[in-house]
């Protein structure tokens, strides 16, 4: 059985939470086929990287902090989400994740 995550945008934190739950329940294990589109692909990649040492709790915490700051800014996410995501990914991904 595999899992695919849909286009996410602002639902990206939801996808991460679902992926974390599926991993916790051992429905996603190392080698489980994962795919997605847009933010869903990013969620699939991050959960897969968690089997190679990526600190997934840090990913969840970083995402929560970033989205809280985005929400509290009172401004639209339009045009800002990509920059925010790039900054956060550069901080949490290993250098050889490309």
TORLODREN-473806 format. One record per atom (N, C-alpha, C): y, x, z; residue in three letters. Coordinates in steps of 0.2 Angstrom, whole numbers, plus 5000, padded with zeros to 4 digits. Each point is the difference from the previous one (the first is absolute). Last residue first. Example, Ala and Ser with C-alpha at 12.3 -4.5 7.8 and 13.67 -1.06 7.14 Angstrom:
BEGIN
498950645035Ser 500650045001Ser 500549965003Ser 497250025000Ala 500649965000Ala 500650045000Ala 
END
This chain:
BEGIN
508750974990Unk 500249984993Unk 499449994996Unk 500150085023Unk 499849934999Unk 500149984993Unk 500450215014Unk 499550004994Unk 499849934998Unk 501550055019Unk 500350034994Unk 499649994994Unk 499849815019Unk 499950084999Unk 500350024994Unk 501149785011Unk 499450034996Unk 499950075000Unk 501849885012Unk 499349995003Unk 499550024996Unk 502450034994Unk 499950025007Unk 499349995002Unk 500749934979Unk 500150075000Unk 499850035007Unk 500149774997Unk 499450024997Unk 500050085000Unk 502049885007Unk 499449995005Unk 499450034997Unk 501850004985Unk 500250045006Unk 499450005005Unk 499849854981Unk 500050084998Unk 500150045006Unk 500449775003Unk 499350025000Unk 499950074998Unk 502249925000Unk 499750005007Unk 499350025000Unk 501049964979Unk 500350065004Unk 499750015007Unk 499449804988Unk 499750064997Unk 500350075003Unk 500949795007Unk 499350015002Unk 499750064997Unk 502249914995Unk 500050055006Unk 499350015002Unk 500849854982Unk 500250064999Unk 500050055005Unk 499749765008Unk 500150024993Unk 500350064999Unk 499849885021Unk 499550064999Unk 500050024992Unk 502149895014Unk 499449984996Unk 499650064999Unk 501549995022Unk 500150004993Unk 499449984997Unk 500350025024Unk 500449954997Unk 500150004993Unk 498850155016Unk 500650024997Unk 500449944997Unk 497849995011Unk 500650005005Unk 500750024996Unk 497950004989Unk 500149935001Unk 500750005005Unk 499150214994Unk 500249974994Unk 500249935001Unk 499150135018Unk 500750024998Unk 500249964994Unk 497949965006Unk 500449975005Unk 500750024998Unk 498350094987Unk 500149934998Unk 500549975005Unk 499350225004Unk 500450004994Unk 500249934999Unk 498550035018Unk 500750035001Unk 500549994994Unk 497749954998Unk 500349955004Unk 500750025002Unk 498750154988Unk 500149944996Unk 500449955004Unk 499250195011Unk 500650024995Unk 500249944996Unk 498149975014Unk 500650015004Unk 500650014996Unk 497950004989Unk 500149935003Unk 500750005003Unk 499150214993Unk 500249964995Unk 500249935002Unk 499150135016Unk 500650034998Unk 500349964994Unk 497849965006Unk 500449975005Unk 500850024999Unk 498350104987Unk 500249934998Unk 500449965005Unk 499550264993Unk 500149975006Unk 500249934998Unk 498550174985Unk 500749975000Unk 500049955007Unk 498050124991Unk 500450035005Unk 500749975001Unk 498249934985Unk 500150074999Unk 500550035005Unk 499549774999Unk 499450035000Unk 500050074999Unk 501949874997Unk 499950005007Unk 499350035001Unk 500849964978Unk 500250065003Unk 499850015008Unk 499749794989Unk 499550054997Unk 500150075003Unk 501649835004Unk 499449995004Unk 499450054998Unk 502050014988Unk 500150025007Unk 499449995004Unk 500049924978Unk 500050075000Unk 500150035007Unk 500249764996Unk 499350034999Unk 499950075000Unk 502249915002Unk 499649985006Unk 499250024999Unk 501450024982Unk 500350055005Unk 499649995006Unk 499749854983Unk 499750064998Unk 500150065005Unk 501149795002Unk 499349995002Unk 499650064998Unk 502349984994Unk 499950025007Unk 499349995003Unk 499950004975Unk 500750015003Unk 499950025008Unk 497849924992Unk 500550004995Unk 500750015004Unk 497250055005Unk 500649965001Unk 500550014994Unk 497350085013Unk 500550004994Unk 500649955002Unk 497450125009Unk 500749975002Unk 500450014994Unk 497250035009Unk 500550004994Unk 500749965002Unk 498450155017Unk 500149934998Unk 500550004994Unk 499450205013Unk 499749984994Unk 500049934997Unk 500450055026Unk 500150054995Unk 499649994994Unk 500549785012Unk 499850075003Unk 500150054994Unk 500649735007Unk 500250054996Unk 499850075004Unk 499349825010Unk 499949974994Unk 500350044994Unk 500050035025Unk 499550034996Unk 499949974994Unk 501649955017Unk 499449965000Unk 499550034996Unk 502150105001Unk 499849995007Unk 499349975000Unk 501150014980Unk 499750075001Unk 499749995008Unk 501249824992Unk 499350004996Unk 499750075002Unk 502149965009Unk 499549965003Unk 499450004996Unk 501850124991Unk 499850035007Unk 499549965003Unk 500949924980Unk 499550064999Unk 499850035006Unk 501649825002Unk 499349984998Unk 499550064998Unk 502250065005Unk 499749965006Unk 499349984999Unk 501450084982Unk 499750065005Unk 499749975006Unk 501049854985Unk 499450034997Unk 499750055004Unk 502049905007Unk 499549965001Unk 499350034997Unk 502150114997Unk 499750015007Unk 499449955001Unk 501149994978Unk 499650065001Unk 499750015008Unk 501449824988Unk 499449985004Unk 499650075001Unk 502149994988Unk 500149995007Unk 499449985004Unk 499450094977Unk 500750005002Unk 500149995007Unk 497849984985Unk 500249985007Unk 500850005001Unk 497749964982Unk 500750035000Unk 500349985007Unk 497450005003Unk 500549974995Unk 500750045000Unk 497450095007Unk 500649975003Unk 500549994995Unk 497250025002Unk 500650014996Unk 500649975004Unk 497250095005Unk 500649965002Unk 500650024995Unk 497050015001Unk 500750035000Unk 500549965002Unk 497150025002Unk 500649965000Unk 500650045000Unk 
END
